[in-house]
Structures are given as C-alpha cells and as structure tokens.
Amino acid sequence: MHRSCLLILVLLLIAAPVFGQSASTDSQTLQALLVEVRQLRHDLQTTTIAAQRAQILLYRLQGQEAATRAWQKLDDARARITETQSNRTRVTSDIKQNEDFVSGAENSPAERKQVEESLTQLKGKLASLENEEQQRQTREIEAEDQLRTERAKLSELQDQLDRLEKVLESTNRQSGTNPR
C-alpha cells in the first residue's frame, strides 16, 4: 500500500510541470492562431476591395465601349450619307449633260434615242438615290439619338461608380487596409 501511495505521489509530481507547460503552449498556440486569423481577415478585406475596384473598372470600360460603338455607328451613317450625296451629285451632273445633248440640234436621231433611254435610267437612279439618302439621314438621326443616350448613361454610370469608389476608399481607411 505504501508503494501505491508513493507511485501516485511521483506521478502527481511529474504531471504538475507538464500541466504548467501545456497552459503556456496552449496560450502561445492561441495567440498564433489569433494573429493568423487577423491576417487572413485583413487579406480577405484587401482582396474584396481590390475585386470591387476591378468590377468598377470593368463597368467603366463597358460603358465607354457602348458609347464608342454608338459613335462608330453615327460616323458610319454620316460616311454613307456623304457617299450617297456624292453619287446623287454625279448622277445629277450626268442627267444635265444628257439633257443638254438631247436638246442639241446637231445630234442624230439614233444617238438622241440612246441618250434619252440613258436619261430615263439616270432619272430612276436619281430617285432611288434621293430615297436612299432620306433613309440614311433617318439612320443618322437615330444614331445621334443613340449616341446621346449612351453618353448620358455613361455619365450617370461614371457618377455612380465615383460614389462607389469613395465608399470603398472610406471603408479602406476605416479598416486600415491598403489593396494597392
């Protein structure tokens, strides 16, 4: 019995320092885990802010792309009108020359008949070009309206995104993170 008590006493004496070390090691482990969790939280906040800024940049680019497409559509419409007007001017000049030729007395009846047929075709082409020009002018007006709309949308989007960036910057300052 004496040996049993002695054995229990020895075990308790050996175990006492182990419990003291365990508490210290546990405290250090918890401190290390706390530091790691704080660092992970900081990294997550930094990543989130960077991702939000990237999204804002993408929205800006998309808005600018839409405005650029509208501008290109307007530019294309204007180029087509210019081309149609140039063709109409050329056909009008050809009609004038043919009318002058037909009204000339020194021309043979065969030549006159051939020029009159050409004149009929040219007048039909002129009517077609005038109709085409009106349609293209309508497209130009629509393109101008679309450009104005896209510019207004872009301006509104830029204002909203600027406000969001200010909120992000404010959040960034409050949390003490710096994603840059």
Disulfide bonds with the S-S distance in Angstrom:
none
